[in-house]
Amino acid sequence: MKRFLILLPLAAAGILLSQCGTSGKAKGTKAPALSTYESNVQTVIMANCSPCHIPAKGGNKKPYDNFANVKSDIDEILRRIQLTPGTRGFMPMRGQKLSDSTIAVFKKWKEDGLAEK
């Protein structure tokens, strides 16, 4: 009986420890998908930067209908979309600030490495 009382906690501890991973993540969970221009940013650009930055829609500013231009200007885009409406340089020009979740799309894309696809 004494042996049983000693082995039971050791067995329980062994089972618990075997479920612990070295990564600290629960088993079966995946890392969040990386943000890409094509999957996340392109639709936001088309919806919020048109027609000014979309030449096919009559825009005459620097085109943001392509990966290369958006990638090269990401810091300036982030700066301008986070300005207070009415401040010189604020975008989008329509005057209404983008939602925090929309701005977060650009931030996450930059944090994830500015991938195209």
C-alpha positions as CSV (number, residue, x, y, z in Angstrom):
1,M,0.0,0.0,0.0
2,K,2.9,2.4,0.9
3,R,4.5,1.6,-2.5
4,F,1.2,2.4,-4.3
5,L,0.9,5.8,-2.5
6,I,4.5,6.7,-3.6
7,L,4.1,5.5,-7.2
8,L,0.7,7.1,-7.8
9,P,2.0,10.8,-7.5
10,L,5.1,9.9,-9.5
11,A,2.9,8.4,-12.3
12,A,0.6,11.4,-12.3
13,A,3.6,13.8,-12.5
14,G,5.1,11.8,-15.4
15,I,1.8,12.0,-17.3
16,L,1.6,15.8,-16.7
17,L,5.1,16.4,-17.7
18,S,4.8,14.3,-20.9
19,Q,2.1,16.7,-22.1
20,C,4.4,19.8,-21.8
21,G,6.1,20.9,-24.9
22,T,9.3,22.8,-25.2
23,S,7.7,25.5,-27.3
24,G,5.2,26.5,-24.6
25,K,2.4,26.2,-27.1
26,A,-0.5,23.9,-26.7
27,K,-0.4,20.9,-29.0
28,G,-2.4,21.2,-32.1
29,T,-2.2,25.0,-32.3
30,K,-0.8,26.7,-35.3
31,A,1.1,29.9,-35.6
32,P,-1.0,32.7,-37.0
33,A,-0.7,33.0,-40.8
34,L,1.7,35.5,-42.1
35,S,0.1,38.6,-43.7
36,T,0.8,39.1,-47.4
37,Y,0.1,41.9,-49.9
38,E,-2.1,39.7,-52.0
39,S,-4.1,38.1,-49.2
40,N,-4.5,41.0,-46.8
41,V,-3.3,44.4,-48.0
42,Q,-4.4,44.6,-51.7
43,T,-8.1,44.6,-50.9
44,V,-7.7,47.3,-48.3
45,I,-5.8,49.5,-50.8
46,M,-8.4,49.0,-53.4
47,A,-11.2,49.8,-51.0
48,N,-9.7,52.8,-49.3
49,C,-7.1,54.4,-51.6
50,S,-9.3,54.6,-54.7
51,P,-9.6,56.5,-57.0
52,C,-6.6,58.7,-56.1
53,H,-3.9,55.9,-56.0
54,I,-5.6,53.5,-58.4
55,P,-4.8,54.6,-62.0
56,A,-7.5,52.4,-63.6
57,K,-10.1,54.3,-61.6
58,G,-8.8,57.7,-62.6
59,G,-6.2,58.4,-60.0
60,N,-3.3,60.7,-60.7
61,K,-1.2,60.1,-57.5
62,K,1.5,57.5,-57.1
63,P,-0.1,54.2,-57.9
64,Y,-0.7,51.8,-55.1
65,D,-2.3,49.1,-57.3
66,N,1.0,47.1,-57.2
67,F,3.1,45.4,-54.6
68,A,6.4,47.2,-55.3
69,N,5.0,50.7,-54.7
70,V,3.1,49.8,-51.6
71,K,6.1,48.0,-50.2
72,S,8.5,50.8,-50.9
73,D,6.1,53.4,-49.3
74,I,4.8,51.4,-46.3
75,D,6.4,53.7,-43.7
76,E,5.0,56.8,-45.3
77,I,1.6,55.1,-45.8
78,L,1.5,54.1,-42.1
79,R,2.5,57.6,-41.0
80,R,-0.1,59.3,-43.1
81,I,-3.0,57.0,-42.2
82,Q,-2.3,57.4,-38.5
83,L,-2.4,61.2,-38.6
84,T,-5.4,63.1,-37.1
85,P,-7.9,64.1,-39.8
86,G,-7.3,67.6,-40.9
87,T,-3.6,67.4,-40.3
88,R,-1.5,68.2,-43.4
89,G,-0.7,64.9,-45.2
90,F,-3.6,62.9,-43.6
91,M,-4.8,60.1,-45.8
92,P,-7.2,59.1,-47.1
93,M,-8.1,62.5,-48.5
94,R,-11.8,61.8,-48.1
95,G,-11.3,62.9,-44.5
96,Q,-12.5,59.9,-42.5
97,K,-9.8,58.1,-40.6
98,L,-9.4,54.4,-41.3
99,S,-10.5,52.1,-38.5
100,D,-7.9,50.7,-36.1
101,S,-8.4,47.2,-37.5
102,T,-7.8,48.5,-41.1
103,I,-4.6,50.3,-40.0
104,A,-3.6,47.0,-38.2
105,V,-3.6,45.2,-41.5
106,F,-0.8,47.4,-42.8
107,K,1.1,47.2,-39.5
108,K,0.9,43.4,-39.4
109,W,2.0,43.1,-43.0
110,K,5.1,45.2,-42.2
111,E,5.8,43.2,-39.0
112,D,5.4,39.9,-40.9
113,G,8.1,41.0,-43.4
114,L,6.2,42.6,-46.3
115,A,5.6,39.4,-48.3
116,E,3.9,39.6,-51.7
117,K,2.2,36.1,-51.8
